[in-house]
Amino acid sequence: MAVSDVSEEADSDSEGRIVEESNAIGPQLASRRIGLNHGSFSSFARRNYSVEAKRPMSRFESRVKQSLSRDNGEFGLKGRGNSRRRRFSNGDSDEDSDSDVEGRVFRKNMMSSAALRNYDVKMTRRQPMKTVEEDNGSSQEIQTIRDELKRRVLDGNAERQCGEEKEESHLSQKRFDECNISPLTIKALSSAGYVQMTAVQEATLPVCLEGKDVLVKAKTGTGKSVAFLLPAIESVLQATSSGRNQRVPPILVLVLSPTRELASQIAAEANVLLKYHVGIGVQTLIGGTRFKVDQKRLESDPCQIIVATPGRLLDHIENRSGFSMRLMGLKVLILDEADHLLDLGFRKDIEKIVDCVPRQRQSLLFSATIPKEVRRVSQLVLKRDHVFIDTVGLGGLETPAKVLQSYFIAPHVQHFQLVYQLLKEHMARVLDYKVIVFCTTAMVTSLMFLLLRELKMNVREIHSRKPQIYRARVSDEFRESKRLSLITSDVSARGMDYPDVTLVIQVGIPSDREQYIHRLGRTGREGKDGECMLVLAPWEEYFLDEIKDLPIEKSSFLRLDPDIKVKVEDCMARIDASHKEAAYHAWLGYYNSIREIGREKTTLVELAKQFCDSIGLQKPPSLFRKTVNKMGLRDIPGIRIRK
């Protein structure tokens, strides 16, 4: 496989475990597999599970058995504080008790007036005053009411002040102009609205500016990009101040990013910081563009800072075009989202890249989590005396404090209807809404987008099957827009800074706990309010054990609007069958790669049939024999072989 192919594969979303078959994709892509995050998942691939083996029934099996025999009538849906909505009593006590997770804290009032801001808040109408002089005992009662009103006003002011303090808590008291940073960079920061540092920037900048190697653990949305770009720019300024005028300047800073979208975003932020620096350039080397176009751009517009995905960068290094010679002057190597780089299988690529750069350099490694694999790579990339900075802490919250998290348990056949209803209700009560809907695979994302577009909603889509130019255009549009919804796969889950996202909906089980947290992190950035809703089928409920320490709450009960059900089914029927077949193949491959579900092949095929019914297919699409064998689905009832 060519190195450029590796970049294309690793840049795809989490559906990459088994690539779906469809006429649109082609049979040659039909059986690609990428390793999973946890060591337990990789070890699972070496085991041989037998469906016929007699053993005690697992929690997942019992839940599946219940879900297959359960009526599709009621499901969990949290009351959102809308007075126009009908409420139902908690009649299905079995389902409620079955899905509660021990130790979880439940709130009675999820949507306070503060969370709703000024929208959909019921205002009590002032009653006309009556003549009270005749009542001798009424004066004391009136005074009591006045005192109560005064107390409520004071309490409200105190709560608002407390909320404002919390909203600014992500900022520190330290200013950028207090650091040893170039005046032109300070000017660019000020013109972009950056005056105070975030807590992460305050903790990391002094150490990075000293030239030390640093390993930083920091949550998403905390200003990590600026934290490593500022020291990088200072290194470029110091190196270029020597006065040597070279026709082709060396590459002084190299930033490795796991995805194309994140690489483009980092380059854009670097250009903002370099606004007043003449002669310093930034370029991206990412998949989805023609290799020769990259070469011409590098020759015609030499730069000192490169932001790249590992696969495309290796293409240029191994091409013998003089690019590797330019890397010999490297001063700073940066790995952003290091844990995700390793999740996507870039370890060998990183090792090759490190061998091609000078040993005398500064290295910065930023990661949201620090698993063992990141520790091993840090030993390869960083010096022994590197500094470890933990901005999260052992007791720190892994998710933004002001994001309200809830989950919904619904039969799979109702997921598309549920997402549509949740979107409609959110748009009705939030004026400047901005929503991201995460789906499990690229083809399921495409199907969700086609359905919502058919339902006349203002939506856009981003996933790995779209060309890079299209993805960049949609990403920029969503970043600048209001009243827009983005339907996406996991290519948008990490590092992407979309400001003012009001709601994140995750449909289907995330690949792991970290992916849930990263998806959630697209909202509630910079201390702002946000919501995150997780939609699961009853047999996916076991995933809640992995996030039971997070402040996520179960929903209350409500029936779907019957008009919405009919409308969604009619629009789904108008979508071409080829898109549905591709979504079925992708769905089957994704859940086959999840250990808790994929090891029970017979049950997996039954669940895939439920998904097939939910998207309006009369019978499951056929698969290639080679794909069936690789997925371990040979001789499983319900699997159709393509002839």
ZAMARGU-4260 file (C-alpha; in steps of 0.2 Angstrom, whole numbers, plus 5000, padded with zeros to 4 digits):
<rodrens>
0) 5000/5000/5000 | 5007/5017/4996 | 5010/5029/5010 | 4997/5041/5003 | 4984/5027/5005
5) 4989/5026/5023 | 4986/5044/5025 | 4969/5042/5017 | 4964/5027/5028 | 4970/5034/5044
10) 4961/5050/5041 | 4945/5042/5040 | 4933/5040/5054 | 4930/5026/5066 | 4920/5016/5053
15) 4937/5011/5046 | 4937/4995/5056 | 4927/4986/5041 | 4924/4997/5026 | 4906/4995/5020
20) 4902/4988/5003 | 4892/4997/4991 | 4891/5001/4972 | 4897/5018/4976 | 4912/5013/4985
25) 4918/4998/4975 | 4922/4980/4980 | 4941/4983/4981 | 4939/4993/4997 | 4928/4980/5005
30) 4938/4973/5019 | 4949/4986/5028 | 4952/4985/5046 | 4960/4997/5058 | 4965/4993/5076
35) 4954/4998/5091 | 4959/5010/5105 | 4961/4998/5120 | 4973/4984/5122 | 4958/4973/5126
40) 4952/4976/5109 | 4968/4971/5100 | 4970/4956/5111 | 4952/4951/5107 | 4957/4950/5088
45) 4969/4935/5093 | 4956/4925/5102 | 4944/4913/5094 | 4926/4914/5101 | 4913/4901/5097
50) 4895/4905/5096 | 4890/4887/5101 | 4901/4887/5117 | 4890/4885/5133 | 4894/4898/5146
55) 4884/4910/5158 | 4873/4923/5149 | 4882/4940/5149 | 4874/4957/5153 | 4874/4961/5134
60) 4866/4945/5129 | 4852/4947/5142 | 4849/4965/5137 | 4848/4960/5118 | 4836/4946/5123
65) 4825/4959/5132 | 4826/4971/5118 | 4822/4959/5104 | 4806/4954/5113 | 4801/4971/5120
70) 4787/4982/5112 | 4793/4997/5103 | 4781/5008/5112 | 4789/5019/5125 | 4807/5025/5127
75) 4817/5037/5137 | 4817/5055/5132 | 4821/5069/5145 | 4808/5083/5148 | 4816/5099/5141
80) 4806/5112/5151 | 4795/5116/5137 | 4777/5120/5143 | 4769/5115/5126 | 4775/5097/5128
85) 4764/5084/5134 | 4771/5073/5149 | 4768/5055/5152 | 4769/5046/5169 | 4783/5034/5171
90) 4773/5018/5168 | 4787/5007/5161 | 4795/5003/5178 | 4805/4988/5171 | 4814/4998/5158
95) 4817/5012/5170 | 4825/5001/5183 | 4834/4991/5170 | 4843/5006/5163 | 4848/5015/5179
100) 4866/5014/5183 | 4871/5013/5201 | 4878/5028/5209 | 4872/5040/5195 | 4865/5057/5202
105) 4848/5062/5195 | 4842/5080/5194 | 4824/5085/5194 | 4825/5101/5185 | 4838/5099/5170
110) 4834/5115/5161 | 4834/5130/5172 | 4831/5147/5166 | 4849/5150/5166 | 4852/5136/5154
115) 4838/5142/5143 | 4844/5159/5144 | 4829/5171/5139 | 4821/5159/5128 | 4805/5149/5132
120) 4805/5155/5150 | 4787/5157/5157 | 4784/5174/5163 | 4772/5177/5177 | 4760/5191/5173
125) 4758/5204/5186 | 4740/5204/5194 | 4731/5221/5196 | 4732/5228/5213 | 4716/5227/5223
130) 4711/5239/5237 | 4718/5233/5253 | 4715/5247/5265 | 4699/5239/5272 | 4708/5224/5277
135) 4717/5227/5294 | 4728/5212/5293 | 4733/5213/5275 | 4748/5226/5278 | 4758/5213/5286
140) 4755/5200/5272 | 4760/5213/5259 | 4776/5217/5268 | 4780/5199/5269 | 4778/5197/5250
145) 4789/5212/5247 | 4803/5205/5258 | 4802/5188/5248 | 4803/5197/5232 | 4818/5207/5237
150) 4826/5192/5243 | 4823/5183/5226 | 4830/5198/5217 | 4846/5198/5228 | 4848/5179/5225
155) 4846/5180/5207 | 4859/5194/5206 | 4871/5183/5216 | 4868/5168/5205 | 4871/5178/5189
160) 4888/5185/5196 | 4893/5167/5201 | 4889/5161/5183 | 4899/5175/5176 | 4914/5171/5187
165) 4912/5152/5182 | 4911/5157/5163 | 4928/5167/5165 | 4936/5153/5175 | 4945/5145/5160
170) 4955/5162/5158 | 4969/5165/5170 | 4974/5182/5177 | 4990/5182/5167 | 4991/5192/5150
175) 5001/5188/5135 | 5011/5204/5135 | 5019/5198/5152 | 5028/5184/5143 | 5044/5185/5133
180) 5034/5186/5116 | 5038/5196/5100 | 5029/5213/5100 | 5022/5209/5083 | 5015/5193/5089
185) 5007/5202/5104 | 4999/5215/5092 | 4992/5200/5082 | 4985/5192/5097 | 4977/5209/5103
190) 4969/5211/5086 | 4962/5194/5086 | 4954/5197/5104 | 4967/5187/5114 | 4972/5197/5129
195) 4972/5185/5144 | 4979/5167/5144 | 4969/5152/5147 | 4975/5141/5162 | 4983/5128/5150
200) 4993/5142/5141 | 4998/5150/5158 | 5005/5133/5163 | 5014/5128/5147 | 5020/5144/5139
205) 5034/5148/5151 | 5041/5131/5150 | 5040/5130/5131 | 5048/5147/5129 | 5063/5141/5138
210) 5066/5128/5125 | 5062/5113/5135 | 5054/5097/5129 | 5036/5096/5136 | 5022/5083/5137
215) 5006/5091/5141 | 4989/5083/5146 | 4975/5095/5143 | 4957/5095/5139 | 4950/5099/5122
220) 4944/5117/5120 | 4957/5125/5132 | 4968/5134/5119 | 4981/5121/5116 | 4985/5126/5098
225) 4990/5144/5104 | 5000/5136/5118 | 5012/5127/5106 | 5011/5139/5091 | 5018/5154/5101
230) 5034/5145/5106 | 5036/5139/5088 | 5034/5156/5081 | 5047/5163/5093 | 5059/5149/5088
235) 5057/5154/5070 | 5060/5172/5074 | 5076/5168/5083 | 5082/5156/5069 | 5079/5169/5055
240) 5087/5184/5065 | 5104/5177/5060 | 5103/5187/5044 | 5107/5172/5032 | 5097/5175/5016
245) 5093/5157/5009 | 5084/5155/4992 | 5074/5140/5000 | 5073/5142/5018 | 5073/5127/5029
250) 5058/5120/5038 | 5060/5126/5056 | 5043/5120/5063 | 5034/5104/5060 | 5017/5101/5067
255) 5009/5083/5065 | 4990/5082/5066 | 4979/5066/5065 | 4966/5073/5053 | 4965/5085/5038
260) 4952/5096/5046 | 4963/5099/5062 | 4979/5102/5052 | 4970/5116/5042 | 4963/5124/5058
265) 4980/5124/5065 | 4987/5132/5050 | 4974/5145/5050 | 4977/5150/5068 | 4996/5151/5064
270) 4992/5163/5050 | 4982/5174/5063 | 4997/5174/5074 | 5009/5179/5060 | 4998/5193/5054
275) 5012/5206/5056 | 5027/5195/5053 | 5033/5198/5035 | 5043/5184/5027 | 5036/5169/5038
280) 5025/5157/5030 | 5014/5142/5034 | 5008/5128/5023 | 4999/5112/5025 | 5003/5095/5018
285) 4987/5084/5019 | 4979/5070/5010 | 4965/5074/4997 | 4976/5085/4987 | 4987/5081/4972
290) 5005/5077/4976 | 5012/5087/4962 | 5002/5102/4967 | 5010/5101/4985 | 5027/5101/4977
295) 5024/5116/4966 | 5017/5126/4981 | 5032/5122/4991 | 5044/5127/4978 | 5034/5143/4973
300) 5030/5149/4991 | 5044/5142/5003 | 5039/5142/5021 | 5046/5139/5038 | 5031/5131/5046
305) 5023/5115/5040 | 5007/5107/5047 | 5005/5090/5040 | 4996/5073/5042 | 5009/5059/5044
310) 5005/5049/5029 | 5006/5064/5016 | 5022/5070/5025 | 5031/5054/5023 | 5026/5054/5004
315) 5036/5070/5002 | 5051/5064/5013 | 5052/5048/5003 | 5050/5056/4986 | 5068/5062/4986
320) 5063/5080/4980 | 5074/5089/4992 | 5061/5090/5005 | 5070/5079/5017 | 5085/5091/5016
325) 5075/5105/5021 | 5069/5096/5037 | 5088/5095/5043 | 5086/5113/5049 | 5071/5109/5060
330) 5070/5117/5077 | 5053/5112/5084 | 5043/5096/5082 | 5025/5096/5088 | 5013/5082/5090
335) 4995/5087/5093 | 4982/5075/5098 | 4995/5062/5101 | 4983/5049/5108 | 4973/5051/5092
340) 4988/5049/5081 | 4992/5033/5089 | 4973/5027/5088 | 4974/5029/5070 | 4989/5018/5068
345) 5002/5031/5065 | 5016/5025/5077 | 5027/5018/5063 | 5025/5034/5053 | 5030/5044/5068
350) 5045/5033/5070 | 5051/5036/5052 | 5048/5055/5053 | 5058/5056/5069 | 5072/5047/5061
355) 5072/5061/5047 | 5073/5076/5058 | 5088/5082/5069 | 5091/5076/5086 | 5095/5093/5092
360) 5078/5100/5093 | 5063/5105/5104 | 5049/5093/5105 | 5031/5097/5111 | 5018/5083/5113
365) 5000/5088/5117 | 4987/5075/5121 | 4970/5074/5130 | 4974/5057/5137 | 4990/5049/5142
370) 4989/5030/5140 | 5003/5018/5139 | 5006/5020/5121 | 5008/5039/5122 | 5020/5036/5136
375) 5030/5025/5124 | 5030/5037/5110 | 5035/5051/5122 | 5051/5041/5126 | 5055/5041/5107
380) 5051/5059/5103 | 5055/5069/5119 | 5072/5070/5129 | 5074/5061/5145 | 5073/5077/5156
385) 5057/5083/5148 | 5043/5091/5158 | 5026/5084/5161 | 5012/5096/5163 | 4995/5089/5169
390) 4982/5103/5167 | 4968/5091/5170 | 4973/5083/5187 | 4968/5067/5195 | 4952/5075/5202
395) 4948/5086/5187 | 4933/5085/5177 | 4936/5077/5160 | 4921/5085/5152 | 4916/5104/5152
400) 4907/5108/5168 | 4893/5119/5160 | 4888/5105/5147 | 4872/5096/5152 | 4873/5078/5148
405) 4859/5066/5145 | 4856/5049/5137 | 4841/5042/5128 | 4836/5023/5127 | 4826/5019/5112
410) 4823/5005/5100 | 4835/5006/5085 | 4820/5008/5073 | 4816/5025/5081 | 4833/5033/5081
415) 4831/5043/5065 | 4814/5049/5071 | 4821/5054/5088 | 4835/5064/5081 | 4823/5074/5070
420) 4812/5077/5085 | 4826/5082/5096 | 4833/5094/5083 | 4816/5102/5080 | 4813/5105/5098
425) 4831/5112/5101 | 4829/5124/5086 | 4812/5130/5093 | 4819/5136/5110 | 4837/5141/5105
430) 4837/5156/5093 | 4855/5155/5087 | 4857/5136/5087 | 4872/5127/5081 | 4871/5108/5081
435) 4883/5094/5078 | 4876/5076/5075 | 4889/5062/5077 | 4885/5045/5068 | 4895/5029/5069
440) 4901/5028/5051 | 4903/5038/5035 | 4889/5030/5026 | 4877/5031/5041 | 4882/5049/5042
445) 4878/5051/5023 | 4861/5043/5026 | 4857/5054/5041 | 4861/5069/5031 | 4850/5064/5016
450) 4836/5060/5027 | 4837/5077/5036 | 4839/5086/5020 | 4824/5078/5013 | 4815/5084/5029
455) 4819/5102/5024 | 4832/5105/5038 | 4847/5116/5035 | 4861/5103/5037 | 4878/5100/5030
460) 4889/5084/5030 | 4907/5080/5033 | 4915/5062/5033 | 4930/5053/5025 | 4921/5049/5009
465) 4920/5067/5004 | 4934/5076/4995 | 4945/5087/5005 | 4940/5103/4996 | 4922/5099/5000
470) 4926/5095/5018 | 4936/5111/5020 | 4923/5122/5013 | 4909/5114/5024 | 4920/5116/5039
475) 4923/5134/5036 | 4905/5137/5033 | 4899/5129/5049 | 4913/5138/5059 | 4906/5155/5053
480) 4887/5151/5053 | 4872/5151/5065 | 4856/5141/5063 | 4865/5127/5055 | 4867/5108/5059
485) 4882/5098/5054 | 4880/5079/5052 | 4897/5071/5054 | 4907/5056/5058 | 4922/5055/5069
490) 4933/5066/5058 | 4926/5081/5067 | 4927/5073/5084 | 4944/5079/5090 | 4952/5096/5091
495) 4940/5105/5079 | 4936/5122/5086 | 4918/5126/5080 | 4913/5141/5091 | 4896/5143/5099
500) 4890/5125/5097 | 4874/5124/5107 | 4870/5105/5105 | 4880/5089/5102 | 4870/5073/5098
505) 4879/5056/5097 | 4869/5043/5088 | 4874/5025/5092 | 4888/5019/5104 | 4904/5028/5103
510) 4920/5017/5100 | 4926/5020/5118 | 4924/5032/5133 | 4938/5044/5126 | 4928/5046/5109
515) 4912/5051/5119 | 4922/5064/5128 | 4930/5071/5113 | 4914/5072/5104 | 4906/5081/5118
520) 4920/5093/5119 | 4914/5101/5103 | 4901/5111/5114 | 4904/5120/5130 | 4921/5127/5124
525) 4929/5142/5132 | 4917/5140/5147 | 4901/5142/5138 | 4885/5133/5140 | 4881/5117/5130
530) 4871/5101/5129 | 4876/5084/5124 | 4863/5070/5121 | 4868/5051/5118 | 4855/5040/5109
535) 4857/5022/5112 | 4848/5006/5109 | 4843/4995/5124 | 4857/4983/5119 | 4870/4997/5119
540) 4866/5002/5137 | 4881/4993/5144 | 4892/5007/5138 | 4885/5018/5152 | 4896/5009/5164
545) 4911/5016/5155 | 4905/5034/5158 | 4896/5032/5175 | 4908/5044/5183 | 4903/5058/5172
550) 4888/5069/5176 | 4876/5061/5163 | 4858/5058/5168 | 4844/5047/5161 | 4829/5054/5152
555) 4811/5054/5157 | 4798/5046/5147 | 4789/5053/5132 | 4781/5046/5116 | 4786/5051/5099
560) 4775/5063/5089 | 4765/5052/5077 | 4766/5065/5064 | 4785/5065/5065 | 4785/5046/5063
565) 4775/5046/5047 | 4785/5061/5040 | 4802/5052/5043 | 4796/5036/5036 | 4790/5044/5020
570) 4806/5054/5018 | 4816/5038/5021 | 4806/5029/5007 | 4812/5042/4995 | 4830/5040/4998
575) 4839/5029/4985 | 4842/5011/4990 | 4861/5011/4986 | 4864/5024/5000 | 4854/5012/5012
580) 4864/4997/5007 | 4880/5006/5010 | 4874/5011/5027 | 4869/4993/5031 | 4887/4987/5026
585) 4895/5001/5037 | 4884/4998/5052 | 4887/4979/5052 | 4906/4982/5050 | 4907/4995/5064
590) 4897/4984/5077 | 4906/4969/5072 | 4923/4977/5077 | 4916/4981/5095 | 4920/4966/5106
595) 4905/4966/5117 | 4894/4965/5102 | 4904/4958/5088 | 4908/4942/5097 | 4890/4936/5097
600) 4889/4934/5078 | 4871/4927/5077 | 4864/4941/5088 | 4874/4954/5078 | 4866/4949/5062
605) 4848/4950/5071 | 4852/4967/5077 | 4858/4972/5059 | 4841/4966/5053 | 4833/4978/5065
610) 4844/4992/5058 | 4839/4986/5040 | 4821/4988/5045 | 4823/5005/5052 | 4830/5012/5035
615) 4816/5004/5025 | 4825/4990/5017 | 4814/4974/5014 | 4829/4962/5016 | 4847/4963/5021
620) 4859/4967/5007 | 4871/4954/5001 | 4890/4954/5005 | 4905/4948/4996 | 4911/4931/5002
625) 4928/4937/5006 | 4921/4950/5017 | 4909/4938/5026 | 4924/4927/5030 | 4935/4941/5036
630) 4921/4947/5048 | 4918/4929/5054 | 4900/4928/5048 | 4902/4913/5038 | 4887/4901/5040
635) 4878/4913/5051 | 4859/4914/5048 | 4853/4930/5040 | 4869/4934/5030 | 4867/4934/5011
640) 4882/4930/5000 | 4884/4940/4984 | 4885/4929/4969
</rodrens>
